[in-house]
C-alpha cells in the first residue's frame, strides 16, 4: 500500500482509514514544514497541520482524480495554504527578530547551529521577495511542481514559472557569496579557502617572471648595441 499512487489511496481512504494513514505519513512532514515556514511558530504550524489533515479526511469525497483538476498533493496543499493563511489573519507570523527555530528538533547541537543559520538566511532572503513570489517559492520548497503550485494558488502554470524565475533571480543575488575575483579578496589571507590561497604564489610567480622578462629586454638590446 505504501507504494500506491496518491489518487488510488485517496479514493480508497474514503472507506479505509489505513489508506488515509499512508497519505498522512507521506505528507505530514512536508505540510508541517510548509506551515512552519509561513507562520514561524512551532505550535501554530502544528495546529495548521492538524487542521489540514482533519479537513482533508472530511473532504475526501470532493477529491476526484478523474476530474483532471489536479493532483492529490496539490489538493492537500491547497487546504494547508488556506489553513495557514487563516492562522496568519488571526495572529501575525513571528518575526525573525523574535527568534528562529528549526521545524525538526532532532539533529545534534552542531547540526542544529548549521540548520538554524541556514534557515535564518533563507528566511531573510525570502522576506525580500514580493508576496506573490514568496508564496510560490514556499510551495516549491515544499516539493510541489509548477502545475501543483498553480493548482494551490489558482494561477496558470506559465504564470507560476514566470514569477518563479524572477524570484529565483532575486534569491541568487541575495544568497550567492561574493565572487573571489571581485578584486578585494586577499588570496594570502589565511581565512580564505585553501584553493584560493593556492592561487597566490602562482600569481606572484607570474608577476615576477613577467617583470624579469620585461626588464631584461632593454638590457639585451643594450648589449647588442655595444657589440655592434
C-alpha positions in Angstrom: 0.0 0.0 0.0 2.9 2.4 0.7 3.9 2.4 -2.9 0.5 3.0 -4.3 -0.4 6.2 -6.2 -1.9 9.1 -4.2 -5.1 9.1 -6.2 -5.8 5.4 -5.7 -5.1 5.8 -1.9 -7.3 8.9 -1.7 -10.3 7.1 -3.3 -9.7 4.1 -1.0 -9.3 6.3 2.0 -13.0 7.3 1.8 -13.8 4.0 3.3 -10.4 2.8 4.6 -8.7 4.8 7.3 -5.5 2.8 6.9 -5.2 4.2 3.3 -5.5 7.7 4.7 -2.8 6.8 7.3 -0.4 6.1 4.4 -1.2 9.5 2.9 -0.8 11.2 6.3 2.6 9.6 6.8 3.6 10.5 3.2 2.9 14.2 3.6 2.7 15.3 7.2 6.3 16.4 7.4 6.1 18.4 4.2 2.8 20.0 5.3 4.2 20.9 8.7 7.4 22.3 7.3 5.4 24.4 4.9 3.1 25.8 7.6 6.1 26.4 9.9 7.8 28.5 7.2 4.7 30.6 6.7 3.9 31.0 10.4 7.4 30.9 12.1 6.0 29.2 15.2 6.0 25.5 16.0 2.7 25.4 17.8 0.9 27.4 15.2 2.3 25.1 12.5 1.2 22.0 14.4 -2.3 23.4 14.7 -2.5 24.3 11.0 -1.1 20.8 10.1 -3.8 19.1 12.2 -6.5 21.3 10.7 -5.2 20.4 7.2 -5.5 16.7 7.6 -8.8 16.9 9.5 -10.3 18.9 6.7 -8.7 16.6 4.1 -10.2 13.5 5.7 -13.6 15.1 5.9 -13.4 16.3 2.3 -12.1 13.2 0.5 -15.3 12.8 -1.3 -14.7 16.1 -3.0 -11.4 15.0 -4.4 -12.0 13.3 -7.8 -8.8 12.2 -9.6 -10.8 11.7 -12.8 -11.8 15.3 -13.0 -8.4 16.5 -14.2 -8.4 19.4 -11.8 -5.0 18.4 -10.2 -3.1 16.0 -8.0 -3.8 14.9 -4.5 -0.7 16.7 -3.3 -1.9 19.9 -4.9 -5.4 19.5 -3.4 -3.9 18.8 0.1 -1.6 21.8 0.0 -4.5 24.0 -1.1 -6.1 23.1 2.2 -2.8 23.6 4.1 -2.3 27.0 2.4 -5.8 28.2 3.4 -5.3 26.9 6.9 -2.0 28.8 7.3 -3.5 32.0 5.8 -6.4 31.8 8.2 -4.0 31.5 11.1 -2.0 34.5 9.8 -5.2 36.6 9.7 -5.9 35.6 13.3 -2.4 36.1 14.5 0.6 37.6 12.8 3.6 35.5 11.9 6.5 35.6 14.4 9.2 38.0 13.0 12.7 36.8 12.6 14.0 39.1 15.4 11.8 37.1 17.8 13.9 34.0 17.3 14.0 31.4 14.6 13.7 27.7 15.4 14.1 24.7 13.0 11.0 22.7 12.4 12.7 19.4 13.3 14.4 19.3 16.8 16.1 16.0 16.1 19.7 17.0 14.9 22.7 17.2 17.2 23.6 20.6 18.6 26.3 21.2 16.0 23.9 20.3 13.2 21.2 22.5 14.7 23.5 25.5 14.6 24.1 25.0 10.9 20.4 24.3 10.2 19.4 27.4 12.2 21.8 29.6 10.4 20.7 28.3 7.0 17.0 28.8 8.0 17.7 32.3 9.0 19.5 33.1 5.8 16.7 31.6 3.7 14.0 33.3 5.8 15.7 36.7 5.4 16.1 36.1 1.6 12.5 35.1 1.2 11.5 38.3 3.0 13.0 40.4 0.2 10.6 38.8 -2.3 7.1 40.1 -3.2 4.2 38.4 -1.6 3.4 36.6 -4.8 7.0 35.4 -5.4 7.3 34.3 -1.7 4.1 32.3 -1.9 5.3 30.5 -4.9 8.8 29.8 -3.5 7.3 28.5 -0.3 5.3 25.9 -2.2 8.2 25.0 -4.4 10.4 24.5 -1.3 7.6 22.1 -0.1 8.2 20.0 -3.1 5.3 20.9 -5.3 5.6 21.1 -9.1 4.7 24.3 -11.0 1.3 22.8 -12.1 0.6 21.9 -8.4 1.6 25.4 -7.2 -0.8 26.8 -9.9 -3.5 24.5 -8.5 -3.0 25.8 -5.0 -2.8 29.5 -5.9 -5.4 29.4 -8.7 -3.0 30.6 -11.4 -1.8 29.2 -14.7 1.4 27.1 -14.7 3.0 29.6 -17.2 2.4 32.5 -14.8 3.9 30.5 -11.9 7.0 29.7 -13.9 7.5 33.3 -14.9 7.1 34.6 -11.4 9.3 31.8 -10.1 12.1 32.8 -12.5 12.1 36.3 -11.2 12.1 35.1 -7.6 15.0 32.7 -8.1 17.0 35.5 -9.8 16.4 37.7 -6.7 17.3 34.9 -4.3 20.5 34.1 -6.1 21.6 37.7 -5.8 20.8 37.6 -2.1 22.3 34.2 -1.2 25.2 33.9 -3.6 28.6 34.6 -1.8 30.8 37.4 -3.2 32.9 36.3 -6.1 36.6 35.8 -5.2 37.5 37.6 -8.4 35.9 40.8 -7.3 39.4 42.4 -6.7 39.1 42.9 -3.0 39.9 39.4 -1.9 43.4 38.9 -0.4 44.5 35.5 -1.7 47.2 35.3 1.0 44.7 35.7 3.8 44.7 32.5 5.9 40.9 32.9 6.4 40.4 32.3 2.7 39.7 28.8 1.4 42.9 26.8 0.6 42.0 26.6 -3.1 42.1 30.4 -3.2 45.2 30.8 -1.2 47.0 28.3 -3.5 46.5 30.8 -6.3 48.6 33.5 -4.6 52.1 32.0 -5.2 51.2 31.3 -8.8 50.1 34.9 -9.3 53.3 36.2 -7.6 55.4 33.9 -9.8 53.7 35.1 -12.9 54.2 38.7 -12.0 57.9 38.2 -11.2 58.5 36.3 -14.4 56.7 39.0 -16.4 58.7 41.8 -14.7 62.0 40.0 -15.2 61.3 39.4 -18.9 60.2 43.0 -19.4 63.3 44.4 -17.6 65.7 42.0 -19.5 64.5 43.2 -22.9 66.3 46.6 -22.9 69.4 45.0 -21.3 69.7 42.6 -24.2 69.3 45.5 -26.7 72.0 47.5 -24.9 74.4 44.5 -25.1 73.8 44.1 -28.8 74.3 47.8 -29.4 77.7 47.8 -27.6 78.8 44.7 -29.6 77.9 46.4 -32.8 
